[in-house]
Amino acid sequence: IFKHSHKICLLSISNNYCSPKLRLFASKAYKPYKRQLYKNRIIEIMSESVNKSANLKIGTHDGRFHCDEALACFMLRQLELYKDAQIIRSRNEEVLSTCDIVVDVGGVFDPNIKRFDHHQKSFSDSLSSLRPEFGTTYDVRLSSAGLIYVYYGEEIISSILKKEAHTLLDKKSLKMIYLMVYEKFIQEIDAIDNGVPMFDGEPTYSIYTGINSRVQDLNQRWKLTKEPYDSDGQFRKAVELVGSEFVGKILTYTESWLPARSLVEQAVLNREQYHKSGSIMYMENHCPWKEHLAQLEAEYNIEGQIKYVIWGERDADYRCQAVPVTPESVICRKFLHKDWRGLRGDELEEVSGIPGINFVHHNGFIGGAFNKEAVLKMAEKSLLGDYTD
């Protein structure tokens, strides 16, 4: 290890694992004529860094646990500083005062002293209130998971992507992933922990298989069994359970959602080259597009302009889909021509006057053709059709 210490240090530097002191000593150790002088100090500094992480403590409450503090603890341990930190579960303030960071207990929210509880009456913060640069949309009251995400989220995402996917995002992409993970994962945990309803009124049915429910199921059952209950062991399972899903979301949005957005953006920018109306968009490579299109239209200030999206499934198989009014809606901005709906094959060709057209769904949201010319004609005639449904 002494013989190759300069290589070890350079590897550490390239992965941002070292302190400024280690970076200084590593650069000097690389010079052969000074290697012997500095190698012992390099190893000493590296050991100090590892020991510091191992000696740190993350505090949270004991007893019945919930999804938010399990995720908060997992996220903290993705950071280099806390990667080997011990998790201390207690409600005793004397014990908590020995911890380096405390989540979901203690009745104090103060990031300056690393206290992140949300239960106190005075607390009402949301992502939007603490990070106003992201707008006013995210107004759900934060849980301990949301608090840790607000203050450390970008660093946590970067650490996970570096470790799991060997990926480094640019600033714009990191912001998009940060907001997507909050909106599609963290916000749900915040809302459920704080008792925020999804909507007014009573739901038709309830969901019992979500991540919050599965974490709850790891708590002690009311009917005691003969075997002793290991609360800390079960909490560790909860941390790993919610953590694995959190990592999965980050990887999905980075490796699938983000590349799809680039493809949709290119199609949006090229739409007038494909059709002069600007209302028909062609995608060279088909991918999930509805959510991306809605976001991009807002960004480019062209909301509602694109009526149809065309793509090829494979050779001799093309699709034309009407754009919904929202990504989740079944109502479209302009359905395919009403006279074609539910028709197929020769009958559809005769009624539409388009050779190569082969089907239109009975509600008019999608249709198909055997070639690009036919599928474009389908969109053009529908665009000019005098109907509103």
C-alpha positions in Angstrom: 0.0 0.0 0.0 2.9 2.4 0.7 4.4 1.6 -2.7 1.2 2.6 -4.5 0.0 5.3 -2.0 0.2 8.0 -4.6 -2.0 6.0 -7.0 -4.5 5.5 -4.2 -4.6 9.2 -3.4 -5.0 10.1 -7.1 -8.0 7.7 -7.3 -9.5 9.3 -4.2 -9.0 12.7 -5.7 -10.7 11.8 -8.9 -13.7 10.5 -7.0 -13.9 13.5 -4.7 -13.3 11.3 -1.6 -10.7 13.5 0.0 -10.4 16.6 2.1 -8.5 19.7 1.0 -5.6 18.5 3.2 -5.5 15.1 1.5 -5.7 16.7 -1.9 -2.6 18.8 -1.1 -0.6 15.9 0.3 -1.6 13.6 -2.6 -0.4 16.1 -5.2 2.9 16.2 -3.5 3.2 12.5 -2.9 2.8 11.9 -6.6 6.2 13.4 -7.2 8.6 10.4 -6.9 11.3 12.3 -5.1 8.9 13.4 -2.3 6.8 10.3 -2.1 8.5 8.8 0.9 8.3 12.0 2.8 4.5 12.3 2.5 3.2 8.8 2.3 2.8 8.2 6.0 0.9 11.5 6.4 -1.4 10.6 3.5 -2.5 7.3 5.1 -2.9 9.1 8.4 -5.3 11.7 6.9 -7.3 9.0 5.1 -7.7 7.1 8.4 -8.8 10.3 10.1 -11.5 10.7 7.4 -12.8 7.2 7.8 -12.8 7.3 11.6 -14.7 10.6 11.6 -17.6 9.1 9.6 -17.6 5.9 11.7 -17.8 8.0 14.9 -20.7 10.2 13.8 -24.3 9.6 15.0 -27.6 10.1 13.3 -30.4 10.4 15.9 -34.1 9.5 15.5 -36.9 8.4 17.8 -37.3 4.8 19.1 -40.6 2.9 19.3 -43.0 2.7 16.4 -41.3 3.9 13.2 -42.6 5.4 10.0 -41.5 5.8 6.4 -40.3 9.4 6.7 -37.5 8.9 9.3 -36.5 5.6 7.7 -35.9 7.4 4.4 -34.3 10.4 6.1 -31.7 8.0 7.7 -31.1 6.2 4.5 -30.6 9.5 2.6 -28.1 10.8 5.2 -26.0 7.6 4.9 -25.7 8.2 1.2 -23.6 11.3 2.0 -19.8 10.8 2.3 -19.9 12.5 5.8 -22.5 10.1 7.2 -21.9 6.9 5.2 -20.6 5.0 8.3 -22.6 6.9 10.9 -24.4 5.0 13.6 -28.2 5.4 13.9 -29.3 6.1 17.5 -33.0 5.6 18.3 -34.2 7.4 21.4 -36.5 10.1 22.7 -34.2 11.0 25.5 -32.9 14.5 24.9 -29.6 13.7 26.7 -29.0 10.9 24.3 -30.1 13.0 21.2 -27.8 15.8 22.3 -24.8 13.5 21.7 -25.8 13.0 18.0 -24.4 14.9 15.1 -27.7 15.2 13.3 -31.2 14.5 14.5 -34.3 13.7 12.4 -38.0 13.4 13.3 -37.7 13.9 17.0 -36.8 16.6 19.5 -39.3 19.3 18.6 -36.7 21.5 16.9 -36.2 22.5 13.3 -32.9 24.3 12.9 -30.6 23.3 10.0 -27.8 25.4 11.6 -27.5 22.9 14.4 -28.7 19.9 12.2 -32.0 19.4 13.9 -34.8 18.3 11.6 -38.1 17.7 13.4 -41.5 18.6 11.9 -43.9 17.7 14.6 -43.9 21.0 16.6 -46.9 23.3 16.2 -44.7 26.2 14.9 -43.6 24.1 11.9 -45.4 24.7 8.6 -42.6 24.6 6.0 -42.8 23.1 2.5 -40.3 22.7 -0.4 -41.7 25.9 -1.9 -41.2 27.9 1.3 -37.6 26.7 1.9 -36.6 26.6 -1.7 -38.5 29.4 -3.4 -36.4 29.2 -6.5 -38.6 26.1 -7.4 -41.8 28.1 -7.4 -45.0 27.9 -5.3 -46.3 24.5 -6.6 -44.8 22.3 -3.8 -46.8 23.4 -0.8 -47.2 20.1 1.1 -46.0 20.3 4.7 -42.6 18.5 4.9 -41.8 15.4 7.0 -38.3 14.6 8.2 -37.7 12.9 4.8 -38.7 16.1 3.0 -36.5 18.2 5.2 -33.4 16.2 4.6 -34.2 16.1 0.9 -34.6 19.9 0.8 -31.2 20.5 2.4 -29.2 17.6 1.0 -31.2 16.3 -2.0 -28.9 17.3 -4.8 -25.9 16.0 -3.0 -27.7 12.7 -2.2 -28.8 12.2 -5.8 -25.3 12.9 -7.1 -23.7 10.5 -4.6 -26.2 7.7 -5.6 -25.7 8.2 -9.3 -21.9 8.2 -8.9 -22.0 5.0 -7.0 -24.8 3.1 -8.9 -24.5 4.4 -12.4 -21.1 6.1 -12.6 -23.0 9.2 -13.9 -22.5 12.9 -13.2 -25.4 15.2 -14.1 -25.1 18.8 -15.3 -26.8 21.4 -13.2 -29.9 21.6 -15.3 -30.4 17.8 -15.4 -29.8 17.5 -11.7 -32.5 20.1 -11.0 -35.0 18.2 -13.2 -34.2 14.9 -11.4 -34.4 16.6 -8.0 -37.9 17.9 -8.7 -39.1 14.7 -10.3 -38.0 12.6 -7.3 -39.6 15.0 -4.9 -42.9 15.2 -6.9 -43.1 11.4 -7.6 -41.7 10.0 -4.4 -40.8 12.3 -1.5 -44.0 14.4 -1.6 -46.2 11.3 -1.1 -44.2 10.4 2.0 -44.4 13.9 3.3 -48.2 14.1 2.7 -49.1 10.8 4.3 -46.9 11.4 7.4 -48.6 14.8 7.9 -52.1 13.5 7.2 -52.6 15.6 4.0 -55.5 14.1 1.9 -55.1 13.6 -1.8 -58.4 15.2 -2.5 -61.7 16.3 -0.9 -64.3 13.7 -0.1 -64.1 9.9 0.5 -62.1 7.7 -1.8 -63.8 4.8 -3.6 -61.0 2.5 -2.4 -57.8 2.7 -0.3 -54.3 1.6 -1.2 -52.5 -0.7 1.2 -49.5 -1.8 -0.9 -47.6 1.5 -1.1 -44.2 2.0 0.4 -45.7 3.7 3.5 -47.9 0.7 4.2 -45.1 -1.7 3.7 -42.9 0.1 6.2 -45.8 0.2 8.7 -46.1 -3.6 8.4 -42.5 -4.0 9.7 -43.6 -2.6 13.1 -44.5 -4.9 16.0 -48.0 -6.5 15.6 -50.4 -6.0 18.4 -50.7 -9.7 19.1 -47.4 -10.7 20.6 -45.6 -13.8 19.5 -43.3 -16.0 21.6 -40.3 -14.6 19.7 -38.9 -11.3 21.0 -39.4 -8.3 18.8 -36.2 -6.6 17.5 -37.3 -3.0 16.9 -33.9 -1.8 15.8 -33.5 -4.8 13.4 -36.9 -4.1 11.9 -36.1 -0.4 11.5 -33.0 -1.4 9.6 -35.2 -3.4 7.3 -37.4 -0.4 6.8 -34.4 1.8 6.0 -33.3 -0.7 3.3 -36.8 -1.1 2.0 -37.6 2.5 1.4 -34.0 3.2 0.4 -34.0 0.7 -2.4 -37.1 2.2 -3.8 -35.7 5.7 -3.5 -32.6 4.6 -5.4 -34.7 2.9 -8.0 -36.7 6.1 -8.7 -33.5 8.1 -9.1 -32.1 5.6 -11.6 -35.3 5.3 -13.5 -35.7 9.1 -13.9 -32.0 9.5 -14.8 -31.6 6.5 -17.2 -35.1 6.5 -18.8 -37.1 9.6 -18.1 -34.3 12.1 -18.8 -33.2 10.7 -22.2 -36.9 10.5 -23.3 -37.3 14.2 -22.5 -34.4 15.0 -24.8 -36.1 13.1 -27.7 -39.4 14.8 -27.1 -37.8 18.2 -26.9 -36.0 17.6 -30.3 -39.4 16.6 -31.8 -41.0 19.8 -30.4 -38.3 22.0 -31.9 -38.5 20.3 -35.3 -42.3 20.1 -35.6 -42.7 23.0 -38.1 -40.1 21.4 -40.3 -42.3 18.2 -40.3 -45.6 20.1 -40.9 -46.0 23.8 -41.4 -48.9 24.1 -39.1 -46.7 23.3 -36.1 -49.6 21.2 -34.8 -48.3 17.8 -35.8 -45.2 16.4 -34.2 -43.2 13.5 -35.5 -40.9 11.4 -33.2 -38.0 9.5 -34.9 -37.7 7.4 -31.8 -40.8 6.6 -29.9 -40.7 6.9 -26.1 -43.0 8.1 -23.3 -43.9 11.6 -24.3 -47.1 13.0 -22.7 -45.6 14.4 -19.5 -42.5 15.7 -21.3 -44.7 17.4 -23.9 -46.8 19.2 -21.3 -43.7 20.5 -19.5 -41.9 21.5 -22.7 -45.0 23.4 -24.0 -45.0 25.4 -20.8 -41.3 26.1 -21.0 -41.5 27.2 -24.6 -44.9 29.0 -24.1 -46.7 27.0 -26.8 -49.4 25.3 -24.6 -52.1 23.6 -26.6 -50.5 24.1 -30.0 -49.6 20.5 -30.7 -52.6 18.4 -31.5 -51.2 15.1 -32.8 -48.0 13.0 -32.2 -46.9 10.6 -35.0 -44.3 7.8 -34.7 -43.3 4.5 -36.2 -43.8 1.3 -34.2 -41.8 -0.6 -36.8 -41.6 -0.9 -40.6 -45.1 -0.6 -42.2 -46.7 0.2 -38.9 -47.2 3.9 -37.9 -49.3 5.6 -35.2 -51.0 8.9 -34.9 -52.2 9.8 -31.3 -54.2 12.8 -30.3 -52.6 14.9 -27.5 -54.6 14.8 -24.2 -55.5 18.0 -22.5 -53.3 16.9 -19.5 -50.9 13.9 -19.4 -53.3 11.8 -17.3 -56.5 12.8 -19.2 -58.6 10.7 -21.6 -59.9 13.9 -23.2 -57.9 15.1 -26.1 -57.3 18.5 -27.6 -58.7 17.3 -30.9 -59.6 13.7 -31.5 -59.1 11.9 -34.8 -61.8 12.5 -37.4 -65.2 11.5 -36.0 -66.3 9.7 -39.2 -63.4 7.2 -38.9 -63.8 6.1 -35.3 -64.2 2.4 -34.8 -63.5 1.6 -38.5 -60.7 -0.6 -39.9 -59.2 -1.9 -43.1 -60.9 -1.4 -46.4 -64.0 0.3 -44.9 -61.8 2.9 -43.2 -59.8 3.5 -46.5 -63.0 4.1 -48.4 -64.5 6.5 -45.8 -61.3 8.4 -45.2 -60.0 8.4 -48.8 -56.5 7.6 -47.4 -54.8 4.6 -48.9 -52.8 2.7 -46.3 -54.8 3.8 -43.3 -55.7 0.7 -41.3 -57.5 1.6 -38.0 -58.9 4.3 -35.8 -59.9 3.6 -32.2 -63.6 3.8 -31.4 -63.1 6.9 -29.2 -60.7 8.6 -31.7 -57.6 9.0 -29.5 -55.3 6.9 -31.7 -55.1 5.5 -35.2 -52.6 3.6 -37.4 -51.4 3.3 -41.0 -49.0 1.2 -43.0 -46.8 4.1 -44.1 -45.7 7.6 -43.1 -47.6 9.3 -45.8 -50.9 7.8 -44.8 -50.5 8.5 -41.1 -49.6 12.2 -41.8 -52.7 12.5 -44.0 -54.7 11.1 -41.1 -53.5 13.9 -38.9 -53.9 16.6 -41.5 -57.5 15.7 -42.3 -58.4 15.4 -38.6 -56.8 18.8 -38.0 -59.0 20.4 -40.6 -62.1 18.5 -39.5 -65.0 20.7 -38.3 -65.9 19.0 -35.0 -65.2 19.5 -31.3 -65.5 16.0 -29.9 
